[in-house]
Amino acid sequence: MKRVFFILFLYVTAVSAADIELHRVSVMVDDIKELREHCKKALQEEQQKNETLQKELNMALDALKSLRNQIKSEISSQKECIKSSSSDENSFPKLKTKEASTEKITVFKATPFRLKNDAKIYDSFENPKYLFTWEKGRSFTSNKKTDGWIKITGYFVNRVWQPASEDLWVHEEDVLQRESK
């Protein structure tokens, strides 16, 4: 009988130890599931951050490329200006007789214009000297023109109009007249 109780005791002890071990494993599995979910969420957040940073990087690279192209364009226009001003030509302007200067300047209501392509800007229409190039789409105003030329009386910098501080002329074929508001 002692043996039966002893075997019964061993059996109950073994079942109870197995039950405790089973509970411990079950708690560990639950902890692992919870940790896995936490890691998944953290990974998704990091992936979203990575995508956002990648988009910002691409935008910054595009802006940098655009700025680089603008600088190259400005450098090439400055080189042209330097080449044209340093040529071996006579630097004195050609004088015209009074009869030769018969082109009439037409004055009209100030009107906005826009360049329809990259255009060279000159200091005069009678004996034009190249100054620089303005890019396509640049807006300006004028109230004077003559045969084939329009005088730039003001232009826009960051959408703010400012008067031209010097005589600026552009070929009429390079401009489009904008509608006044």
Wavefront OBJ file of the C-alpha trace (Angstrom):
o trace
v 0.000 0.000 0.000
v 2.908 2.208 0.713
v 4.008 1.512 -2.762
v 0.707 2.607 -4.235
v 0.803 5.839 -2.274
v 4.376 6.385 -3.284
v 3.587 5.785 -6.944
v 0.508 7.985 -6.616
v 2.640 10.665 -4.982
v 5.206 10.458 -7.797
v 2.459 10.617 -10.376
v 0.819 13.727 -8.804
v 4.224 15.379 -8.419
v 5.133 14.663 -12.041
v 1.768 15.943 -13.313
v 2.021 19.071 -11.218
v 5.642 19.717 -12.370
v 4.592 19.193 -15.980
v 1.674 21.563 -15.478
v 3.995 24.217 -14.017
v 6.460 23.746 -16.900
v 3.616 23.935 -19.414
v 2.405 27.193 -17.845
v 5.957 28.614 -17.908
v 6.348 27.730 -21.622
v 2.914 29.234 -22.357
v 3.957 32.524 -20.670
v 7.205 32.544 -22.670
v 5.282 32.021 -25.936
v 2.950 34.918 -25.055
v 5.963 37.131 -24.266
v 7.571 36.186 -27.588
v 4.334 37.026 -29.471
v 4.108 40.403 -27.722
v 7.772 41.153 -28.469
v 7.289 40.116 -32.123
v 4.313 42.514 -32.474
v 6.308 45.325 -30.887
v 9.211 44.666 -33.280
v 6.859 44.617 -36.294
v 5.417 48.005 -35.324
v 8.885 49.476 -34.764
v 10.032 48.096 -38.144
v 7.018 49.616 -39.920
v 7.675 53.006 -38.287
v 11.323 52.877 -39.322
v 10.337 51.926 -42.888
v 7.934 54.885 -43.043
v 10.643 57.205 -41.727
v 13.041 55.790 -44.302
v 10.555 56.388 -47.135
v 9.939 59.959 -45.968
v 13.659 60.648 -45.752
v 14.172 59.121 -49.207
v 11.473 61.407 -50.676
v 13.051 64.450 -49.000
v 16.466 63.408 -50.294
v 15.111 63.049 -53.838
v 13.480 66.495 -53.615
v 16.724 68.003 -52.324
v 18.685 66.329 -55.139
v 16.220 67.664 -57.729
v 16.528 71.163 -56.264
v 20.308 70.829 -56.308
v 20.278 69.751 -59.974
v 18.029 72.682 -60.846
v 20.297 75.089 -58.984
v 23.367 73.587 -60.677
v 21.737 74.091 -64.103
v 20.865 77.699 -63.240
v 24.439 78.357 -62.125
v 25.829 76.780 -65.307
v 23.471 78.917 -67.381
v 24.465 82.057 -65.497
v 28.166 81.231 -65.843
v 27.833 80.672 -69.580
v 25.930 83.948 -70.005
v 28.586 85.764 -67.971
v 31.303 84.174 -70.139
v 29.467 85.367 -73.259
v 29.232 88.829 -71.758
v 32.951 88.824 -70.960
v 33.818 87.540 -74.440
v 31.682 90.179 -76.106
v 33.103 92.982 -73.956
v 36.722 91.855 -74.364
v 36.711 91.495 -78.139
v 39.152 93.497 -80.232
v 36.378 95.520 -81.844
v 36.268 99.257 -81.604
v 34.721 100.054 -78.239
v 33.435 103.437 -79.396
v 29.836 103.400 -80.598
v 29.086 104.051 -84.225
v 27.700 107.514 -84.616
v 24.611 107.999 -86.697
v 23.555 111.103 -88.474
v 20.350 112.774 -87.492
v 18.601 111.405 -90.579
v 19.696 107.840 -89.820
v 18.022 107.861 -86.423
v 14.483 108.203 -87.730
v 13.036 105.174 -85.923
v 10.088 106.318 -83.890
v 9.500 105.048 -80.369
v 5.846 104.264 -79.704
v 4.588 104.924 -76.167
v 1.622 102.868 -74.915
v -0.059 101.914 -71.640
v 2.268 99.878 -69.387
v 1.728 96.224 -70.247
v 3.065 92.942 -68.849
v 5.076 90.672 -71.155
v 6.679 87.236 -70.845
v 9.656 85.762 -72.703
v 8.624 82.891 -74.956
v 12.212 81.557 -75.104
v 15.643 82.368 -73.708
v 16.347 85.887 -74.924
v 19.342 88.177 -75.116
v 18.968 91.553 -73.435
v 20.622 94.633 -74.988
v 21.427 98.152 -73.797
v 19.880 99.937 -76.786
v 17.945 99.317 -79.974
v 19.925 101.747 -82.170
v 23.415 100.343 -81.566
v 22.638 97.248 -79.469
v 25.272 95.900 -77.125
v 24.557 92.481 -75.603
v 24.309 92.596 -71.792
v 23.038 89.192 -70.650
v 20.426 86.487 -71.286
v 17.096 86.082 -69.542
v 15.478 82.643 -69.305
v 12.235 81.593 -70.946
v 9.140 82.556 -68.940
v 10.639 85.661 -67.273
v 8.033 88.421 -66.844
v 8.578 92.135 -67.356
v 6.660 95.317 -68.121
v 7.004 97.881 -70.869
v 5.368 101.009 -72.202
v 7.694 101.698 -75.166
v 8.509 99.924 -78.373
v 9.967 100.571 -81.779
v 10.387 98.579 -84.960
v 11.208 95.045 -83.722
v 12.288 96.087 -80.202
v 10.560 96.420 -76.809
v 12.025 98.449 -73.949
v 12.010 96.732 -70.537
v 10.797 99.344 -68.047
v 10.449 96.979 -65.084
v 10.713 93.310 -64.190
v 9.753 90.862 -61.472
v 12.084 89.436 -58.837
v 10.408 86.803 -56.621
v 7.018 88.009 -57.886
v 7.781 91.585 -56.816
v 7.938 94.247 -59.538
v 10.891 96.613 -59.601
v 11.722 99.338 -62.119
v 14.617 98.813 -64.508
v 17.607 100.840 -63.340
v 19.181 100.934 -66.810
v 18.070 100.839 -70.430
v 17.150 97.260 -71.316
v 15.836 96.204 -74.737
v 14.689 92.851 -76.097
v 13.729 91.696 -79.602
v 9.963 91.793 -80.055
v 10.009 88.285 -81.584
v 11.152 86.830 -78.229
v 8.162 88.064 -76.183
v 4.490 87.361 -75.649
v 2.109 90.033 -74.406
v 0.305 88.939 -71.261
v -3.253 89.837 -70.438
v -3.611 92.644 -67.897
v -5.705 91.869 -64.836
l 1 2 3 4 5 6 7 8 9 10 11 12 13 14 15 16 17 18 19 20 21 22 23 24 25 26 27 28 29 30 31 32 33 34 35 36 37 38 39 40 41 42 43 44 45 46 47 48 49 50 51 52 53 54 55 56 57 58 59 60 61 62 63 64 65 66 67 68 69 70 71 72 73 74 75 76 77 78 79 80 81 82 83 84 85 86 87 88 89 90 91 92 93 94 95 96 97 98 99 100 101 102 103 104 105 106 107 108 109 110 111 112 113 114 115 116 117 118 119 120 121 122 123 124 125 126 127 128 129 130 131 132 133 134 135 136 137 138 139 140 141 142 143 144 145 146 147 148 149 150 151 152 153 154 155 156 157 158 159 160 161 162 163 164 165 166 167 168 169 170 171 172 173 174 175 176 177 178 179 180 181
